[in-house]
């Protein structure tokens, strides 16, 4: 009998301490994530004072958290973005497909944020940085808007700016709700089909690179009440043939190519594309490709921009939250 | 003679059937009847069946027809140049590619892509023009070296020089693509060859090229017959082998250069089509030169059809398909003969 009571008491105490333990690690704002977004175990230093950002989307998130001055090096793509002006001048830059591991280690940063793109070649291009004991936190390209929000929270937790991260995510959620409500007010019969063009096709490179199923871009189109003509293709980034595009006949074409001069006109005057509804009705729009192509809070601004292009009457009173 | 005419007519009808097939099949299937209606509508302004959509017309007339015909013309030109080069060099494995046309063209195109050169007047023709110039320079280098080494330009000298120069240009190409990894993808795509995205103006240029080229080269049929006996025999029959050789090589290099520069390098057709033609139509170049054009055209058309339909919506590089179909076919043909 005594034994039984002792057992019960012990197990009660044990479970209580365990609960307390869990609560402690989850609730405290100083807790650092034990895994990066790719699932690799990482050890983030208590205090993060110097950051190497090897992903344009992460660079922008860090700047919007007010941590631009902690960034000590960036990838060459970040340097091209509009937000690069808010960084310290003359930061060292590294190619995100082939980063100079020695130089990164020499900077001895507290954390390195990387994008899944760097690993697309199949090998770990940061192996030497990791081996040197630097914390490398990988953020693969998110497949959904909620994935983007989790990435932002992850970055916040790593650098000790969880409150800022929550603010950004709450702003996103508020805008998403507005956009959803607006899209819901559009009758199903009036909903348009859309084609996203990543780079304007030419006669030498005629394939139309776009976004398929399982991409946050596809989700953005659905969010604003558009139907992505490549949304049923199982590849994330399929290449459509011109025939496919013409036969699927999108009502709206969104161009995310800011590098081809006069991109909209190039599509409007493309031979063979005359029969496409979007071309006939002049519904070909250039968006800020940097905003849409970088998976962070800028995607919501892009969503609003797209909504305003496709359904100007419905979206004209939806304002960005921030 | 009559037998030959029947053969020629059969080949031409077969070619037209294959072209019609290539235009009809794709991600959107279009029946031969519709196809015919769209073509007559475009050519003679006849009324369209209301069931035919504007999208069908665009797909058939603007996208597929120029592509299918371009593939046919390219295959034809490569085959004719293959016949001529094989006869001139008396080597069954030779083709204009042996002379470095393709590697030179690839290098020219690569330099333009990597340096992001832009010439406003050339516009969309910049890459083809770069490829063309690159190909010609390479062949010129091969010929100049070959002549320096021996005045008679013996076939072994040309083949050897062609190999050396090709390897050198290929090495430079590798060097360039390693240096500019961001363009690597584009360079690889170009070196594999494709007819994707081509329009009527491309097809028009190649049509004129093919017509002139085939007529000129067929005009050389007597010299080609004599050359295939060997340089000494040719001399004794009153043909100045080195002069004729040089002319023929330059003409086929020009033709190959023009076709390669629109489509990228596509191998195997230039090698196979001549052998197949000789197998069916004998050795006389009066028939072999023009007929190899049609056989090469058919082979290329079918390869391109496979390239864009086999793994749809993915597209295979047509060069991979020509080798995939061509190699076993070649082996079969070879063993059947023995």
Interface residues (C-beta under 8 A of the other chain):
Chain A: X97 X98 X201 X202 X203 X204 X205 X206 X207 X233 X238 X239 X240 X241 X242 X243 X244 X246 X247 X249 X271 X272 X273 X274 X275 X276
Chain B: X26 X27 X28 X53 X54 X55 X57 X58 X59 X62 X63 X64 X124 X127 X181 X186 X189 X190 X196 X197 X198 X199 X202 X308 X313 X314 X315
